[in-house]
Amino acid sequence: MILKNLNLNDPKNRIDEEFILPHKILYEDKVPVCFIASGDIQLKAKKLGYDVFDGEALEQLDKTDKKEKKKFVKKYTFFITEQKLMKLVARYLARFLG
């Protein structure tokens, strides 16, 4: 979608819509999602049955060999990361995420 001559910094011009796509993007029942979070987000994701890692787990993962890191990244389709942990994800996993 290309928007021309529209200032999205102005709150009245922002778009808040949901679009239902005509075809499924993924055909799996449960999409492999990894949450990298702490606190309340971590508890909610665990309660929903998702794999959750915190900053300490990322540091432990960094101590493993390159092959293990690649295997970890390929295991998941999506990574959802808490904002304050983005620096750690960039430091430890960026080169393996593609």
N, C-alpha and C positions, 0 to 999 in steps of 0.2 A: 504494500500500500504506500503510495506516495502522496504526501500532503504538501501543497504549495501555498505560500502566503498565509500560513496559519501559525500564530504564535502560541505554542503549547505551554509556555511559561505562564500565560494568563489563565487563572483557574477556571474562568467561564468557557474557555476553548478546549479544555481537556476532554478526552474521550473516555467514557466509562460504560462500555458495552460488552456483552458476551456474544460470541459468534459460535453457533453450533455448526461444526463441519459436517459435510455430507458423508464422509467416509472416515472410518477409524484410522488413527495414526498408528496405533499399536494393536496387535491382535492377541495379546496375552491377557489372561485374567488379572494377574497381579504384576505390575510393572516393577522391575527391580530398582528401587529408589534408595539412596543412601542420604541420611540426614547428618550433617556435621553441625552440631549445635550443643548448647548447654542450657541449663536451667529449665524454664517452663516449656520451651520448644522441644527440648530433649525428652521430657516426660510425656508430652502429648504424642510425639512420634513413636516412642516405645509402646505406648498404650494402643496405638493403631497397628502395631506389629511391624514397623519398619526397622531396618538396621540403623543404628545411631552411633556416631562416634563423636568424641569431644576432642579438645586440644591435646590432652595427654595421649589419647589413642593415636592421634596423627603423629606425635613425636615418637611414639613407639614404632609406628609404621615406617617412619623415616630411618630407623635403625636397621630395618630389614634390607635384604638385597634388592637390586633393581628388578629382578624377575618377579618377586613377590608384590612389588608395587604395581607392576603392569597387570598382574593377575587380579589384584584388588580393584583397579580401575575398570577392567573389562567386565567385572562381575555385575556392574550396575549400569543402567541405561541413563539415569539422571542422578545428579548430586544437588541437594538443596542445602545451602550453607548459610549459617547465621552471619550477619554482617561483621561482627567483631572477630570472627574466625577466618575471614577471607584471606588475611595475610598469611596465616599458617597454611591454608590450602594452596595458595600461590607458591609458597616456599617449598612445600613438600610434595605436591602432586601436579603442579602445572605442566611440567614437561611430559607427564604420562597421560594427561587428559587430552592431548592432541592439540 
